[in-house]
Amino acid sequence: MTKECNPRGTQAVGFAAAPLLGGVLVQYAPLPMRLNFWALLAILAALFIAAWFLPRQTGSEAQGRWRPKTPVIPKHLRNVFAVAAAAVTSAYTHGVLILSLGSQVARDLVGSPNTLVNGAVLSLFAIASAVVGISARTLQPRTAMTTGAAASAAGMALLAAAVAHHHLPFFLAATAISGAGYSLLFFGGLETINSAAPAEHRGGVLSAIYLLAYVSLGAVSFLLGAVATAHGLGFAVNLGAGVIALFSVITVALVAMTRARSFQIAIPPKKVRNDT
C-alpha cells in the first residue's frame, strides 16, 4: 500500500524554510550576497539528480523518441481550464508581492536590521498556507476557489493598509490571510483539473496552467520592480495589491459563470452509435 503524498504541505514547508534559511545565511554566514544562491543551486542540482532516476509512472512505455509537445486544451475542457488557470495564476502572483516586495515592507515595519527576524515574519505566509491546505481537502473546488479569492482580496486590502499606516499587526494579518488565500486558490485550481480532465489530457492541461501562471508571475514581477524603482515601494505595493485583487474578482466571476457539473466530468461525452 502506498502512502498519498500531500504536495501542498511539502510546498508550504519549502516556502517556510526558504526565508528562514536565507535569513540565517545572509545574517550569520560568510558571503551574505552569494552563499544563499550557491546553497539554492546545490539543492536544485540534488533534486535534478533525484528526479532523473525516478521510475516511470505511465501505464505503457512511450513509443519512439521523446519530443517536447505544445500543451493542447481539449474543447470540452476550455471553460474549466479558464477557471483553474485564473485561480492558480491568482495564487502565484502572491509570491511577487508577499515574498519579494513584502521583505522590504517587513523590514520597514518590524524595524529590525536582522534578516532572520524579517524572514521569520514572511514565513507566516507559508505556515498559514500549510495549515489551511491540510484542512481544505474536504472542500469542493468551487468553494475553495471562491473562499480563497475572498481571502486573497481581504489580504491585499490589509497589506495596502499596513503600508499606508505603517502598522505591523495589519501586515501580519495580511501575510497570514494571503497565505490562506494562496492555498485555497492553488488547491481549488488543481483539484478542478484533476476532477474534470481525463487522464490522457491531464498532464498537458496542467502544463498549460503552470506555463500561464509562471508567465504571469514573471510579467507582474517585472512590472512591479520597474514601478517600485520609478515611483517608490508604497505605490508598487498598492498597484500589486490591486492586480491580485482584480485576479481574485475574475476568478470568482469565472467560477460563478461555470456550471457545477463541469467540475465533475472526467470523461468527455461519447457519441452514440446508431446502427439501425
C-alpha positions as CSV (number, residue, x, y, z in Angstrom):
1,M,0.0,0.0,0.0
2,T,1.4,3.4,-1.0
3,K,1.0,6.5,1.1
4,E,-0.6,9.5,-0.5
5,C,1.8,12.5,-0.8
6,N,0.5,15.9,0.2
7,P,2.0,18.3,-2.3
8,R,0.5,21.4,-0.6
9,G,2.2,20.5,2.7
10,T,5.5,19.9,1.0
11,Q,5.3,23.1,-0.9
12,A,4.5,25.0,2.3
13,V,7.5,23.5,4.1
14,G,9.7,24.7,1.3
15,F,8.1,28.2,1.4
16,A,8.6,28.4,5.2
17,A,12.2,27.1,5.1
18,A,13.3,29.4,2.3
19,P,13.1,32.8,4.2
20,L,14.3,31.2,7.4
21,L,17.4,29.5,5.8
22,G,18.0,32.6,3.6
23,G,17.8,34.8,6.7
24,V,20.3,32.6,8.6
25,L,22.8,32.6,5.7
26,V,22.5,36.3,5.0
27,Q,22.7,37.3,8.6
28,Y,25.3,34.9,10.1
29,A,27.2,33.1,7.3
30,P,30.1,34.5,5.2
31,L,29.5,35.8,1.7
32,P,26.0,37.0,2.5
33,M,25.2,38.1,-1.0
34,R,26.3,34.9,-2.7
35,L,26.2,31.9,-0.3
36,N,22.4,31.6,-0.3
37,F,22.4,31.4,-4.1
38,W,25.1,28.7,-4.0
39,A,23.0,26.8,-1.5
40,L,20.0,27.0,-3.7
41,L,22.0,25.8,-6.7
42,A,23.2,22.8,-4.7
43,I,19.6,21.9,-3.7
44,L,18.4,22.2,-7.3
45,A,21.2,20.0,-8.5
46,A,20.4,17.3,-5.9
47,L,16.7,17.5,-6.9
48,F,17.6,17.2,-10.6
49,I,19.7,14.1,-10.0
50,A,16.9,12.5,-7.8
51,A,14.2,13.3,-10.4
52,W,16.3,11.8,-13.2
53,F,16.3,8.4,-11.6
54,L,12.6,8.4,-10.7
55,P,10.8,5.4,-12.1
56,R,8.3,6.0,-14.9
57,Q,4.7,6.0,-13.8
58,T,2.9,5.6,-17.0
59,G,0.6,2.8,-18.0
60,S,2.6,2.0,-21.1
61,E,6.0,2.9,-22.4
62,A,6.1,5.8,-24.9
63,Q,6.7,4.8,-28.5
64,G,9.7,6.4,-30.2
65,R,12.0,9.2,-29.1
66,W,10.7,11.7,-26.5
67,R,9.9,15.1,-28.0
68,P,8.5,18.2,-26.4
69,K,4.9,19.0,-27.2
70,T,2.9,22.1,-27.1
71,P,0.1,21.8,-24.4
72,V,-3.3,21.4,-26.0
73,I,-6.6,22.2,-24.3
74,P,-9.5,20.0,-25.5
75,K,-12.6,22.0,-26.4
76,H,-14.8,20.4,-23.7
77,L,-12.3,21.5,-21.0
78,R,-11.7,25.1,-22.0
79,N,-14.2,26.6,-19.6
80,V,-12.8,24.5,-16.7
81,F,-9.3,25.4,-17.8
82,A,-10.1,29.1,-17.7
83,V,-11.4,28.8,-14.1
84,A,-8.5,26.7,-12.9
85,A,-5.9,28.9,-14.7
86,A,-7.3,32.1,-13.1
87,A,-7.2,30.5,-9.7
88,V,-3.6,29.2,-9.9
89,T,-2.4,32.5,-11.6
90,S,-4.0,34.5,-8.8
91,A,-2.3,32.2,-6.2
92,Y,1.1,32.5,-7.9
93,T,1.1,36.3,-8.0
94,H,1.1,36.4,-4.2
95,G,4.7,35.3,-4.4
96,V,5.6,38.6,-6.2
97,L,4.1,40.8,-3.5
98,I,4.5,38.9,-0.2
99,L,7.8,37.2,-0.8
100,S,9.6,39.9,-2.7
101,L,8.3,43.4,-2.1
102,G,7.0,42.1,1.2
103,S,10.5,41.6,2.5
104,Q,11.2,45.3,2.3
105,V,7.8,46.1,3.8
106,A,8.6,43.7,6.7
107,R,12.0,45.3,7.3
108,D,10.4,48.8,7.4
109,L,7.5,47.7,9.7
110,V,9.4,45.4,12.0
111,G,12.2,47.9,12.3
112,S,14.9,45.2,12.7
113,P,18.1,45.0,10.7
114,N,18.2,41.3,11.4
115,T,17.5,39.4,8.2
116,L,16.4,36.2,10.1
117,V,13.8,38.2,12.0
118,N,12.3,39.6,8.8
119,G,12.4,36.1,7.2
120,A,10.5,34.7,10.2
121,V,7.8,37.3,9.6
122,L,7.5,36.3,6.0
123,S,7.4,32.6,6.9
124,L,3.9,33.2,8.4
125,F,2.6,33.2,4.8
126,A,3.8,29.6,4.3
127,I,2.7,28.5,7.8
128,A,-0.9,29.7,7.2
129,S,-0.8,28.2,3.7
130,A,0.2,24.8,5.2
131,V,-2.5,24.8,7.9
132,V,-5.3,25.8,5.5
133,G,-4.1,23.4,2.8
134,I,-4.2,20.4,5.1
135,S,-7.7,21.3,6.3
136,A,-9.0,22.2,2.8
137,R,-9.0,18.6,1.5
138,T,-12.7,18.2,2.3
139,L,-13.8,21.3,0.4
140,Q,-15.2,21.3,-3.1
141,P,-13.1,23.1,-5.7
142,R,-15.7,25.8,-6.3
143,T,-15.9,26.5,-2.6
144,A,-12.1,26.5,-2.2
145,M,-11.6,28.9,-5.1
146,T,-14.3,31.3,-4.1
147,T,-13.2,31.4,-0.4
148,G,-9.6,31.7,-1.5
149,A,-10.3,34.6,-3.8
150,A,-12.2,36.4,-1.0
151,A,-9.3,35.8,1.5
152,S,-6.8,37.0,-1.2
153,A,-8.7,40.2,-1.7
154,A,-9.0,40.8,2.0
155,G,-5.3,40.2,2.5
156,M,-4.4,42.7,-0.2
157,A,-6.6,45.3,1.4
158,L,-4.9,44.7,4.8
159,L,-1.5,44.9,3.1
160,A,-2.3,48.2,1.5
161,A,-3.5,49.5,4.9
162,A,-0.3,48.2,6.6
163,V,1.9,50.1,4.1
164,A,-0.3,53.3,4.3
165,H,-0.3,53.4,8.1
166,H,3.0,51.6,8.9
167,H,1.0,49.1,11.1
168,L,2.8,45.8,11.8
169,P,-0.3,43.9,13.1
170,F,-2.0,44.7,9.7
171,F,1.0,43.3,7.9
172,L,1.0,40.1,10.0
173,A,-2.7,39.7,9.4
174,A,-2.3,40.4,5.6
175,T,0.5,37.8,5.4
176,A,-1.5,35.1,7.2
177,I,-4.8,35.7,5.3
178,S,-2.9,35.9,2.0
179,G,-1.3,32.6,2.8
180,A,-4.7,31.0,3.3
181,G,-6.0,32.5,0.1
182,Y,-3.0,31.2,-1.8
183,S,-3.5,27.7,-0.5
184,L,-7.2,27.6,-1.3
185,L,-6.8,29.1,-4.8
186,F,-4.0,26.7,-5.6
187,F,-5.8,23.7,-4.2
188,G,-9.1,24.6,-5.9
189,G,-7.5,25.2,-9.3
190,L,-5.5,21.9,-9.3
191,E,-8.5,19.9,-8.0
192,T,-10.7,21.3,-10.7
193,I,-8.4,20.0,-13.4
194,N,-7.8,16.6,-11.6
195,S,-11.5,16.1,-11.4
196,A,-12.5,17.3,-14.8
197,A,-9.7,16.3,-17.1
198,P,-9.4,12.7,-18.5
199,A,-6.0,11.0,-17.7
200,E,-4.8,11.3,-21.3
201,H,-5.2,15.1,-21.2
202,R,-4.4,15.9,-17.6
203,G,-0.7,16.3,-18.0
204,G,-1.0,18.7,-20.9
205,V,-3.7,20.8,-19.3
206,L,-1.7,21.1,-16.0
207,S,1.4,22.0,-18.0
208,A,-0.6,24.8,-19.8
209,I,-1.8,26.1,-16.4
210,Y,1.7,26.2,-14.9
211,L,3.1,27.9,-18.1
212,L,0.4,30.6,-17.9
213,A,0.9,31.1,-14.2
214,Y,4.7,31.4,-14.5
215,V,4.5,33.8,-17.4
216,S,2.0,36.0,-15.5
217,L,4.3,35.8,-12.4
218,G,7.3,37.0,-14.4
219,A,5.3,39.8,-16.1
220,V,3.9,41.1,-12.8
221,S,7.4,40.8,-11.2
222,F,8.9,42.9,-13.9
223,L,6.1,45.5,-13.8
224,L,6.2,45.9,-10.0
225,G,10.0,46.1,-9.9
226,A,10.0,48.8,-12.5
227,V,7.2,50.7,-10.7
228,A,9.0,50.4,-7.3
229,T,12.2,51.8,-8.8
230,A,10.4,54.7,-10.5
231,H,7.7,55.6,-8.0
232,G,8.6,54.0,-4.7
233,L,7.7,50.9,-2.7
234,G,4.4,52.1,-1.4
235,F,3.0,52.8,-4.9
236,A,4.2,49.4,-6.2
237,V,2.7,47.5,-3.3
238,N,-0.7,49.3,-3.8
239,L,-0.5,48.5,-7.5
240,G,0.4,44.9,-6.9
241,A,-2.4,44.5,-4.3
242,G,-4.9,45.9,-6.8
243,V,-3.7,43.5,-9.5
244,I,-4.1,40.5,-7.2
245,A,-7.5,41.7,-6.0
246,L,-8.5,42.0,-9.7
247,F,-7.4,38.4,-10.4
248,S,-9.4,37.3,-7.4
249,V,-12.5,39.0,-8.7
250,I,-12.0,37.4,-12.2
251,T,-11.7,34.0,-10.5
252,V,-14.9,34.4,-8.6
253,A,-16.7,35.6,-11.8
254,L,-15.4,32.6,-13.8
255,V,-16.5,30.2,-11.1
256,A,-19.9,31.7,-11.0
257,M,-20.3,31.5,-14.8
258,T,-19.2,27.9,-15.0
259,R,-21.7,25.2,-14.3
260,A,-21.1,23.0,-11.3
261,R,-21.4,19.8,-13.4
262,S,-18.3,21.0,-15.5
263,F,-16.1,20.5,-12.4
264,Q,-17.0,16.8,-12.1
265,I,-16.7,15.5,-15.7
266,A,-13.6,13.3,-16.0
267,I,-14.6,11.7,-19.3
268,P,-15.8,13.6,-22.4
269,P,-19.2,12.5,-23.6
270,K,-19.1,9.8,-26.2
271,K,-21.2,9.8,-29.4
272,V,-23.9,7.2,-29.5
273,R,-23.6,4.9,-32.5
274,N,-26.8,4.3,-34.4
275,D,-26.5,1.0,-36.3
276,T,-30.1,0.9,-37.3
